[in-house]
Amino acid sequence: MFDFLKRKNESAETHSEPKSSMFARLKQGLAKTRANFTSGIANLLLGKKELNAELLDEIEMLLLTADVGVETTEQLIQSLTQKLARKELSNTEAALNCLQEEMKQILKPCELPLQIQKDIKPYVVLVVGINGAGKTTTIGKLANYFKQDQQNVMLAAGDTFRAAAIEQLQIWGERNQVPVIAQQPGADTAAVIYDALEAAKARDVDLLIADTAGRLHTQSNLMAELQKVKRVLTKLDASAPHEVLIVLDATLGQNALNQVQQFNAAIGVTGIVLTKLDGTAKGGIIFALAKETGIPIRFIGVGEGIDDLRPFQADEFIEALFSS
């Protein structure tokens, strides 16, 4: 069931991978979005001497079909229209460069890496999201990432509703050589994570990453359970959890935006992990998330490999998206 955890090519990957290779993998991971969106824009503009209203309409349609979102698309088109009216765009190449810069400026404010504060021990990261978003796998990859960064990591198997989730997290723990605090399936999630925080304090752990059961953002009773987890944690540490990471599946498009808004209202989301960008042609959702939520995008996932979860960098993302 979890054979994908044991692939040989993953076990050889480390943070020391050459930057050029990492960029190539990011570019490959964005191939579907690039083919649908940026290549479409480039093809529209190729051979055209100047930007006009008709081309702007076609660019607008491409932005919308890539799930960039209505609000963000309007901002981008308005900027191009204004520059065109002021005769600031001498040709279509200048228009393409302008579009890239505008998109970069939308993403830049959300380029805030997750920093584990050394004066807080353990630093508690609570991972939330709906079923199928990839929470448990993301936690395994995060454990690898922070262990490579010399952090002493512990995991908490708070998804007690799905027995396979406990087993899956334990496999990740073995693989990363980090302890996993778990109880029997059906145990109280808040109790499991409370016990994990006690254990992390006793063992002087730097970072505790806690899994939670997947839930739809419309399930008020399950959202209330997350609020309970948060309350219980404050009994041991008034500032915990220090980060609430929501894991979002990029293939869901605009629905991912609804999820963030609902989870944020219920528990207060402080960071986003956007997974499965390699599996969608609608990676433009990242722009809608940045523009409409302002929540930091901590990591993006562009493949199944253990190092295909990487800190989000706006410049690198745009370069990979628009490169030929």
Sine and cosine of phi, psi and omega as CSV:
sin_phi,cos_phi,sin_psi,cos_psi,sin_omega,cos_omega
0.00,0.00,-0.59,0.81,-0.05,-1.00
-0.91,-0.40,0.57,0.82,-0.02,-1.00
-0.87,0.50,-0.49,0.87,-0.05,-1.00
-0.89,0.45,-0.35,0.94,0.01,-1.00
-0.96,0.30,-0.30,0.95,-0.18,-0.98
-0.93,-0.36,0.28,0.96,-0.04,-1.00
-0.91,0.41,0.69,-0.72,-0.08,-1.00
-0.88,0.47,-0.62,0.79,-0.06,-1.00
-0.90,0.43,-0.49,0.87,0.02,-1.00
-0.95,0.31,-0.65,0.76,-0.10,-1.00
-0.90,0.43,-0.36,0.93,-0.02,-1.00
-1.00,0.03,-0.17,0.99,-0.09,-1.00
-0.99,0.13,0.64,-0.76,0.04,-1.00
-0.63,-0.78,0.10,-1.00,0.02,-1.00
-0.95,0.32,-0.18,0.98,-0.02,-1.00
-0.99,0.10,0.09,1.00,0.01,-1.00
-0.84,0.55,0.68,-0.74,-0.01,-1.00
-0.82,0.58,0.60,-0.80,-0.04,-1.00
-0.87,0.49,-0.61,0.79,0.00,-1.00
-0.88,0.47,-0.62,0.78,0.02,-1.00
-0.93,0.37,-0.64,0.77,0.01,-1.00
-0.90,0.44,-0.64,0.77,0.02,-1.00
-0.92,0.40,-0.64,0.77,0.01,-1.00
-0.87,0.49,-0.63,0.78,0.00,-1.00
-0.95,0.32,-0.58,0.82,0.08,-1.00
-0.90,0.43,-0.71,0.70,0.02,-1.00
-0.87,0.50,-0.68,0.73,0.03,-1.00
-0.90,0.43,-0.63,0.78,0.00,-1.00
-0.91,0.43,-0.43,0.90,-0.01,-1.00
-0.99,-0.16,0.21,0.98,-0.11,-0.99
-0.85,0.53,-0.67,0.74,-0.05,-1.00
-0.92,0.38,-0.67,0.74,0.04,-1.00
-0.92,0.39,-0.66,0.75,0.00,-1.00
-0.88,0.47,-0.68,0.73,-0.02,-1.00
-0.90,0.43,-0.61,0.79,-0.06,-1.00
-0.99,0.16,-0.58,0.82,-0.23,-0.97
-0.92,-0.39,-0.94,0.35,-0.11,-0.99
-0.93,0.36,-0.61,0.80,0.05,-1.00
-0.91,0.41,-0.58,0.82,0.04,-1.00
-0.89,0.46,-0.67,0.74,0.03,-1.00
-0.92,0.40,-0.70,0.71,0.01,-1.00
-0.87,0.49,-0.67,0.74,0.01,-1.00
-0.91,0.41,-0.57,0.82,0.05,-1.00
-0.88,0.47,-0.66,0.75,-0.12,-0.99
-1.00,0.06,-0.37,0.93,-0.03,-1.00
-0.85,0.53,0.76,-0.65,0.08,-1.00
0.99,0.13,-0.19,0.98,0.02,-1.00
-1.00,0.03,0.67,-0.75,-0.04,-1.00
-0.99,0.10,-0.49,0.87,-0.05,-1.00
-0.56,-0.83,0.39,-0.92,0.04,-1.00
-1.00,0.10,0.65,-0.76,0.05,-1.00
-0.65,-0.76,0.04,-1.00,-0.07,-1.00
-0.88,0.48,-0.60,0.80,-0.01,-1.00
-0.91,0.42,-0.68,0.73,0.03,-1.00
-0.91,0.41,-0.63,0.78,0.03,-1.00
-0.87,0.49,-0.65,0.76,0.03,-1.00
-0.88,0.47,-0.65,0.76,-0.02,-1.00
-0.94,0.33,-0.60,0.80,0.07,-1.00
-0.90,0.43,-0.67,0.74,0.03,-1.00
-0.85,0.53,-0.68,0.74,0.00,-1.00
-0.91,0.42,-0.64,0.76,0.02,-1.00
-0.90,0.43,-0.65,0.76,0.03,-1.00
-0.88,0.47,-0.70,0.72,-0.02,-1.00
-0.92,0.39,-0.65,0.76,-0.02,-1.00
-0.95,0.32,-0.31,0.95,0.07,-1.00
-1.00,0.01,0.14,0.99,0.02,-1.00
0.91,0.41,0.51,0.86,0.08,-1.00
-0.93,0.38,-0.41,0.91,0.05,-1.00
0.99,-0.15,0.51,-0.86,-0.07,-1.00
-0.90,0.44,-0.75,0.66,-0.06,-1.00
-0.88,0.48,-0.72,0.70,-0.03,-1.00
-0.93,0.36,-0.65,0.76,0.03,-1.00
-0.88,0.48,-0.69,0.73,0.02,-1.00
-0.87,0.50,-0.65,0.76,0.01,-1.00
-0.89,0.45,-0.71,0.70,-0.04,-1.00
-0.91,0.41,-0.71,0.70,-0.01,-1.00
-0.92,0.39,-0.63,0.78,0.03,-1.00
-0.88,0.47,-0.66,0.75,0.01,-1.00
-0.89,0.46,-0.71,0.70,0.03,-1.00
-0.90,0.44,-0.66,0.75,-0.01,-1.00
-0.88,0.47,-0.69,0.72,-0.01,-1.00
-0.91,0.42,-0.68,0.73,0.01,-1.00
-0.92,0.40,-0.59,0.81,0.03,-1.00
-0.91,0.43,-0.68,0.74,0.00,-1.00
-0.91,0.42,-0.56,0.83,0.01,-1.00
-1.00,0.08,0.07,1.00,-0.01,-1.00
0.86,0.51,0.60,0.80,0.03,-1.00
-1.00,0.01,-0.16,0.99,0.00,-1.00
-0.94,-0.34,0.98,-0.22,-0.10,-1.00
-0.96,0.29,-0.46,0.89,-0.01,-1.00
-0.37,-0.93,0.02,-1.00,-0.05,-1.00
-0.93,0.36,-0.47,0.88,0.05,-1.00
-0.91,0.42,-0.65,0.76,0.05,-1.00
-0.89,0.45,-0.60,0.80,0.03,-1.00
-0.90,0.43,-0.67,0.74,0.01,-1.00
-0.90,0.43,-0.67,0.74,0.03,-1.00
-0.90,0.43,-0.62,0.78,0.02,-1.00
-0.90,0.43,-0.68,0.73,0.01,-1.00
-0.87,0.49,-0.69,0.72,0.02,-1.00
-0.87,0.49,-0.68,0.73,-0.02,-1.00
-0.91,0.41,-0.66,0.75,0.02,-1.00
-0.89,0.45,-0.65,0.76,0.01,-1.00
-0.92,0.39,-0.61,0.80,0.03,-1.00
-0.89,0.45,-0.65,0.76,-0.02,-1.00
-0.92,0.39,-0.46,0.89,0.07,-1.00
-0.94,0.34,-0.63,0.77,-0.07,-1.00
-0.99,0.16,-0.53,0.85,-0.14,-0.99
-0.80,0.60,-0.70,0.72,-0.03,-1.00
-0.88,0.47,-0.36,0.93,-0.02,-1.00
-0.99,-0.14,0.12,0.99,0.04,-1.00
-1.00,0.06,0.99,0.16,-0.04,-1.00
-0.74,-0.67,0.99,-0.15,-0.04,-1.00
-0.86,0.50,0.47,-0.88,0.05,-1.00
-0.97,0.24,0.92,-0.39,-0.01,-1.00
-0.98,-0.22,0.85,-0.52,0.04,-1.00
-0.99,0.10,0.93,-0.38,-0.07,-1.00
-0.96,0.30,0.83,-0.56,-0.08,-1.00
-0.93,0.36,-0.40,0.92,-0.03,-1.00
-1.00,0.09,0.00,1.00,0.06,-1.00
-0.90,-0.43,0.91,-0.41,0.00,-1.00
-0.71,-0.71,0.82,-0.57,-0.13,0.99
-0.98,0.18,0.48,-0.88,0.12,-0.99
-0.99,0.12,0.86,-0.52,-0.14,-0.99
-0.98,-0.21,0.85,-0.53,0.07,-1.00
-0.93,-0.37,0.88,-0.47,0.04,-1.00
-0.99,-0.15,0.83,-0.56,-0.07,-1.00
-0.96,-0.27,0.82,-0.57,-0.06,-1.00
-0.79,-0.61,0.18,-0.98,0.03,-1.00
0.49,-0.87,0.05,-1.00,-0.03,-1.00
-1.00,0.07,0.19,-0.98,0.06,-1.00
-0.86,0.51,0.67,-0.74,0.10,-0.99
1.00,0.07,-0.03,1.00,-0.02,-1.00
-0.96,0.27,-0.37,0.93,0.00,-1.00
0.98,-0.21,0.50,0.86,-0.05,-1.00
-0.86,0.50,-0.79,0.61,-0.11,-0.99
-0.91,0.42,-0.68,0.73,0.06,-1.00
-0.89,0.45,-0.65,0.76,0.03,-1.00
-0.88,0.48,-0.66,0.75,0.02,-1.00
-0.88,0.48,-0.67,0.74,0.04,-1.00
-0.86,0.51,-0.66,0.75,0.00,-1.00
-0.95,0.31,-0.58,0.81,0.07,-1.00
-0.91,0.42,-0.64,0.77,0.04,-1.00
-0.87,0.50,-0.69,0.73,0.04,-1.00
-0.89,0.47,-0.72,0.69,-0.04,-1.00
-0.86,0.50,-0.76,0.65,-0.07,-1.00
-0.97,0.23,-0.46,0.89,0.10,-0.99
-0.92,0.40,-0.63,0.78,0.08,-1.00
-0.88,0.47,-0.45,0.90,0.01,-1.00
-1.00,0.00,0.31,0.95,0.08,-1.00
0.93,0.37,0.42,0.91,0.08,-1.00
-1.00,-0.01,0.60,-0.80,0.09,-1.00
-1.00,0.04,0.94,-0.34,-0.21,-0.98
-0.94,-0.34,0.58,-0.82,0.15,-0.99
-0.73,-0.68,0.53,-0.85,0.02,-1.00
-0.90,-0.43,0.52,-0.85,0.06,-1.00
-0.86,-0.52,0.83,-0.55,-0.04,-1.00
-1.00,0.08,0.96,0.28,-0.06,-1.00
-0.99,0.15,-0.13,0.99,0.10,-0.99
-1.00,0.08,1.00,0.07,-0.07,-1.00
-1.00,-0.06,-0.06,1.00,-0.01,-1.00
-0.99,0.12,-0.42,0.91,-0.02,-1.00
-0.90,-0.43,0.96,-0.28,-0.07,-1.00
-0.83,0.56,-0.61,0.79,-0.01,-1.00
-0.89,0.45,-0.46,0.89,0.00,-1.00
-0.92,0.39,-0.61,0.79,0.03,-1.00
-0.90,0.43,-0.73,0.68,0.01,-1.00
-0.88,0.47,-0.68,0.73,-0.02,-1.00
-0.88,0.48,-0.69,0.72,-0.01,-1.00
-0.92,0.39,-0.60,0.80,0.04,-1.00
-0.90,0.43,-0.59,0.81,0.06,-1.00
-0.91,0.42,-0.68,0.73,0.06,-1.00
-0.88,0.47,-0.63,0.78,0.03,-1.00
-0.88,0.48,-0.72,0.70,0.03,-1.00
-0.88,0.48,-0.69,0.73,-0.05,-1.00
-0.91,0.42,-0.64,0.77,0.01,-1.00
-1.00,0.03,-0.08,1.00,-0.04,-1.00
0.84,0.54,0.75,0.66,0.08,-1.00
-0.80,-0.60,0.55,-0.83,-0.02,-1.00
-0.95,0.32,0.53,-0.85,0.04,-1.00
-0.82,-0.57,0.83,-0.56,0.06,-1.00
-1.00,-0.06,0.86,-0.51,-0.07,-1.00
-0.61,-0.79,0.40,-0.92,0.13,-0.99
-0.79,-0.61,-0.15,-0.99,-0.02,-1.00
-0.95,0.31,0.46,-0.89,0.09,-1.00
-0.81,0.59,0.67,-0.74,0.00,-1.00
1.00,-0.04,-0.11,0.99,0.03,-1.00
-0.91,0.42,0.34,-0.94,0.01,-1.00
-0.94,0.35,0.84,-0.55,-0.05,-1.00
-0.85,0.53,-0.72,0.69,-0.03,-1.00
-0.87,0.49,-0.62,0.78,0.00,-1.00
-0.92,0.40,-0.66,0.75,0.01,-1.00
-0.88,0.48,-0.73,0.68,-0.06,-1.00
-0.95,0.32,-0.55,0.84,0.09,-1.00
-0.88,0.47,-0.74,0.67,0.03,-1.00
-0.87,0.49,-0.62,0.78,0.00,-1.00
-0.91,0.42,-0.64,0.76,0.03,-1.00
-0.91,0.40,-0.64,0.77,0.08,-1.00
-0.86,0.51,-0.72,0.70,-0.01,-1.00
-0.90,0.43,-0.64,0.77,-0.01,-1.00
-0.91,0.42,-0.63,0.78,0.05,-1.00
-0.91,0.42,-0.68,0.73,-0.04,-1.00
-0.91,0.42,-0.55,0.84,-0.05,-1.00
-0.99,-0.11,0.11,0.99,0.03,-1.00
0.85,0.53,0.69,0.72,-0.02,-1.00
-0.97,0.23,0.59,-0.81,0.02,-1.00
-0.98,0.19,-0.66,0.75,-0.18,-0.98
-0.66,-0.75,0.82,-0.57,0.10,-0.99
-0.92,-0.38,0.86,-0.51,0.04,-1.00
-0.94,-0.34,0.86,-0.50,-0.10,-0.99
-0.94,-0.34,0.81,-0.59,0.09,-1.00
-0.99,0.14,0.44,-0.90,0.11,-0.99
-0.69,-0.73,0.33,-0.94,0.00,-1.00
-0.93,0.36,0.59,-0.81,0.07,-1.00
-0.93,0.38,0.59,-0.80,-0.01,-1.00
-0.48,-0.88,0.52,-0.86,0.11,-0.99
-0.96,0.29,0.58,-0.81,-0.02,-1.00
-0.92,0.40,-0.17,0.99,0.01,-1.00
-1.00,-0.06,-0.08,1.00,-0.04,-1.00
-1.00,0.03,1.00,-0.05,-0.13,-0.99
-0.89,0.46,-0.56,0.83,-0.01,-1.00
-0.92,0.39,-0.60,0.80,0.01,-1.00
-0.98,0.22,-0.52,0.85,0.09,-1.00
-0.91,0.42,-0.58,0.81,0.04,-1.00
-0.90,0.44,-0.53,0.85,0.04,-1.00
-0.90,0.44,-0.61,0.79,0.05,-1.00
-0.90,0.44,-0.63,0.78,0.04,-1.00
-0.89,0.45,-0.58,0.82,0.06,-1.00
-0.91,0.42,-0.69,0.72,0.03,-1.00
-0.83,0.56,-0.72,0.70,-0.02,-1.00
-0.88,0.47,-0.69,0.72,0.01,-1.00
-0.89,0.45,-0.68,0.73,-0.03,-1.00
-0.90,0.44,-0.64,0.77,-0.01,-1.00
-0.89,0.46,-0.58,0.81,-0.04,-1.00
-0.92,0.39,-0.28,0.96,0.06,-1.00
-0.93,0.36,-0.45,0.89,0.04,-1.00
-0.99,-0.15,-0.51,0.86,0.00,-1.00
-0.51,-0.86,0.93,-0.36,-0.10,-1.00
-0.87,0.49,-0.37,0.93,-0.05,-1.00
-0.99,-0.12,-0.04,1.00,-0.05,-1.00
-1.00,0.08,0.49,-0.87,-0.13,0.99
-0.96,0.27,0.50,-0.87,-0.07,-1.00
-1.00,0.06,-0.30,0.95,0.07,-1.00
-0.55,-0.83,0.73,-0.68,0.13,-0.99
-0.91,-0.41,0.96,-0.26,-0.05,-1.00
-0.99,-0.10,0.81,-0.59,0.12,-0.99
-0.98,-0.20,0.76,-0.65,0.04,-1.00
-0.99,-0.12,0.84,-0.55,-0.05,-1.00
-0.88,-0.47,0.64,-0.77,0.05,-1.00
-1.00,-0.02,0.91,-0.41,-0.07,-1.00
-0.89,0.46,-0.41,0.91,-0.05,-1.00
-0.94,0.35,-0.24,0.97,-0.02,-1.00
-0.99,0.13,-0.13,0.99,0.07,-1.00
0.86,0.51,-0.73,-0.68,-0.11,-0.99
-0.88,0.48,-0.39,0.92,0.03,-1.00
-0.89,0.45,-0.47,0.88,0.05,-1.00
-0.89,0.46,-0.58,0.82,0.03,-1.00
-0.91,0.42,-0.67,0.75,0.05,-1.00
-0.88,0.47,-0.64,0.77,0.00,-1.00
-0.87,0.49,-0.72,0.69,0.00,-1.00
-0.86,0.51,-0.72,0.70,-0.06,-1.00
-0.89,0.46,-0.65,0.76,-0.02,-1.00
-0.95,0.31,-0.70,0.71,0.03,-1.00
-0.91,0.41,-0.61,0.79,0.01,-1.00
-0.90,0.43,-0.64,0.77,0.03,-1.00
-0.91,0.41,-0.56,0.83,-0.08,-1.00
-0.99,0.15,-0.66,0.75,-0.16,-0.99
-0.75,-0.67,-0.27,0.96,-0.02,-1.00
1.00,0.07,1.00,0.02,-0.02,-1.00
-0.99,0.12,0.73,-0.68,-0.02,-1.00
-0.93,-0.37,-0.15,0.99,-0.01,-1.00
-0.33,-0.94,0.46,-0.89,-0.02,-1.00
-0.88,-0.47,0.66,-0.75,0.22,-0.97
-0.89,-0.46,0.88,-0.47,-0.02,-1.00
-0.97,-0.23,0.94,-0.34,-0.07,-1.00
-0.98,-0.18,0.20,-0.98,0.13,-0.99
0.88,0.47,0.50,0.87,0.07,-1.00
-0.89,0.45,-0.43,0.90,0.01,-1.00
-0.96,0.28,-0.25,0.97,-0.09,-1.00
-0.98,-0.19,0.15,0.99,-0.07,-1.00
-0.70,-0.71,0.48,-0.88,0.13,-0.99
-0.99,-0.10,0.05,1.00,-0.06,-1.00
-0.91,-0.42,0.70,0.72,0.00,-1.00
-0.92,0.39,-0.08,1.00,0.04,-1.00
-0.90,0.45,-0.21,0.98,0.04,-1.00
-0.84,0.54,-0.43,0.90,-0.01,-1.00
-0.88,0.47,-0.54,0.84,0.01,-1.00
-0.95,0.30,-0.63,0.77,0.05,-1.00
-0.90,0.44,-0.66,0.75,0.02,-1.00
-0.88,0.47,-0.69,0.72,-0.02,-1.00
-0.92,0.39,-0.73,0.69,-0.07,-1.00
-0.93,0.36,-0.68,0.73,-0.18,-0.98
-1.00,-0.08,-0.26,0.96,0.03,-1.00
-0.92,-0.40,-0.57,0.82,-0.05,-1.00
0.94,0.33,0.10,0.99,-0.01,-1.00
-0.98,0.20,0.69,-0.72,-0.02,-1.00
-0.83,0.56,0.72,-0.70,0.11,-0.99
-1.00,-0.05,0.98,-0.20,-0.12,-0.99
-0.97,0.24,-0.72,0.69,-0.06,-1.00
-0.63,-0.78,0.44,-0.90,0.17,-0.99
-0.81,-0.59,0.53,-0.85,0.03,-1.00
-0.93,-0.38,0.83,-0.56,-0.06,-1.00
-0.82,-0.57,0.43,0.90,0.01,-1.00
0.20,-0.98,0.05,-1.00,-0.05,-1.00
-1.00,0.03,-0.27,0.96,-0.03,-1.00
-0.90,0.44,0.42,-0.91,-0.08,-1.00
-0.91,0.42,-0.44,0.90,0.04,-1.00
-0.99,-0.17,0.21,0.98,0.05,-1.00
-1.00,0.06,0.03,1.00,0.20,-0.98
-0.98,-0.18,0.90,-0.43,-0.13,-0.99
-0.71,-0.71,0.45,-0.89,0.06,-1.00
-0.85,0.52,0.64,-0.76,-0.05,-1.00
-0.97,0.22,0.75,-0.66,0.08,-1.00
-0.76,-0.65,0.87,-0.49,-0.11,-0.99
-0.88,0.48,-0.74,0.68,-0.03,-1.00
-0.86,0.50,-0.73,0.68,-0.01,-1.00
-0.90,0.44,-0.66,0.75,-0.01,-1.00
-0.88,0.48,-0.76,0.65,0.00,-1.00
-0.90,0.44,-0.65,0.76,0.03,-1.00
-0.88,0.48,-0.69,0.72,0.01,-1.00
-0.93,0.38,-0.57,0.82,-0.03,-1.00
-0.94,0.35,-0.58,0.82,-0.10,-1.00
-0.97,-0.22,-0.11,0.99,-0.03,-1.00
-0.95,0.31,0.49,-0.87,-0.05,-1.00
-1.00,0.04,0.00,0.00,0.00,0.00
